[in-house]
Amino acid sequence: MQIAAVLIICIHSEGRVLPVRRLCSPTSILVQNMYIQLVQKYDIHKQHEVYVYPELDTISTDKNFRGTGLATEMCRKAVAQLKADGYKLVNCTFTNPISRKIGEKLGFKEGCRIYFNDLQYEDGTLVFGQAGNEHFVTETVLD
């Protein structure tokens, strides 16, 4: 048996803090802190006046199935089901140009972004070296 792709969905409720993943590497901890900053910067509960909303948390496709439209179709079906379940909006944090294309196809709108070049170690060196302007994380919603 081979797994072609994975889509993980989290349900956020205002006031409920999701467990923070236990990470070991300094880089992973910094990236996680960047996500936390992004979520705090663009408070979906306040921005869109919702108490509960779903998030497409993780989208991953096996390298043998990339470029086939599988991830896009999984997201499309998940969004349709979440809307049918009565959710007003769906959230997704996109981290790379390929996943952002999926978001664009489905109509996700950017709320805010943080560039990877803004992420530094305590000594001031950049975590991701000289990442280009296309390297950013974006917090998006689909109404």
Secondary structure, DSSP 8 states (H G I E B T S, - for coil): ----EEEEEEEEETT---------SHHHHHHHHHHHHHHHHS-HHHHHT-SEEEEEEEEEE-GGGTTSSHHHHHHHHHHHHHHHTT-S-EEEEE-SHHHHHHHHHHT-EEEEEEEGGG-B-TTS-BTTSS--TT-EEEEEEE-
